Amino acid sequence: MKGGWVYIVTNRPRGTLYVGVTSDIQRRAWEHRDGIVDGFTKRYALKHLVYVEHHDEIELAIQREKLIKHWSRAWKFDLIHSMNPDWNDLYDTLA
């Protein structure tokens, strides 16, 4: 699928959050799960994909990611809860 994805990964419900953007959500979610890339998500074991949002253009996804990154923690929780109230790991739904 063309375009881009905004996503949020966490280590547990209402835990540490990371907001990211990618053009390949399956690959990027796998990288988080397996700790492939060093950095914040590996250090805090952020492996659970709890939010995804597709945009037709990568530029729009990047804008949305930047916007969400500046939101308060409570707003991010509300965003996740609106799509995924049980904070289920969405990785297996990506196929």
C-alpha positions in Angstrom: 0.0 0.0 0.0 1.4 3.4 -1.0 1.6 6.4 1.2 2.5 6.4 4.9 1.6 5.1 8.3 1.5 6.9 11.6 1.8 4.4 14.5 2.2 4.1 18.2 4.1 1.4 20.1 4.2 0.8 23.8 5.5 -1.7 26.4 2.2 -2.1 28.2 -1.2 -0.5 28.4 -0.8 3.1 29.5 3.0 2.6 29.5 5.7 4.4 27.7 4.7 5.5 24.2 6.5 6.1 20.9 4.9 7.8 17.9 6.5 7.0 14.6 5.9 7.2 10.8 6.8 4.7 8.1 6.1 3.8 4.6 6.1 0.1 5.5 4.2 -0.6 8.6 4.7 -4.4 8.6 8.5 -4.1 8.4 8.7 -1.3 10.9 6.5 -3.1 13.5 8.6 -6.2 13.1 11.7 -4.2 13.7 10.3 -2.9 16.9 9.2 -6.3 18.1 12.6 -7.9 17.4 14.6 -4.9 18.7 16.4 -4.6 15.4 17.2 -0.9 15.6 19.0 0.6 18.6 17.4 3.6 20.3 14.5 4.6 22.4 12.1 1.8 21.5 14.7 -0.9 22.0 15.9 0.7 25.3 12.3 0.7 26.7 11.1 -2.5 25.1 8.3 -0.8 23.1 7.1 -3.8 21.1 3.3 -3.6 21.1 1.7 -1.9 18.2 -1.4 -0.3 19.6 -2.3 2.4 17.0 -2.0 2.7 13.2 -3.3 5.2 10.8 -2.8 5.2 7.0 -2.4 8.3 4.8 -2.4 8.3 1.0 0.7 10.5 0.9 3.8 10.1 3.1 4.0 13.9 3.6 0.6 13.8 5.2 1.6 11.0 7.5 4.8 12.9 8.5 2.7 16.0 9.3 0.3 14.0 11.4 3.1 12.3 13.3 4.6 15.6 14.2 1.2 16.9 15.4 0.6 13.8 17.6 4.1 13.9 19.0 3.3 17.4 20.5 0.0 16.2 22.0 -0.3 15.6 25.8 0.0 12.0 27.0 -3.7 12.0 27.9 -4.7 13.0 24.3 -2.5 10.1 23.0 -4.2 7.7 25.4 -7.6 8.9 24.1 -6.5 8.5 20.5 -5.4 4.9 21.2 -8.5 4.1 23.2 -10.8 5.4 20.4 -9.4 2.8 18.0 -8.1 0.1 20.3 -9.9 0.3 23.7 -8.3 -2.9 25.1 -4.8 -1.8 24.0 -4.4 -5.1 22.0 -1.2 -5.6 20.0 -2.2 -5.0 16.4 0.8 -6.6 14.9 -1.0 -9.8 13.8 -3.7 -7.7 12.1 -1.3 -6.2 9.6 -1.2 -9.2 7.2 
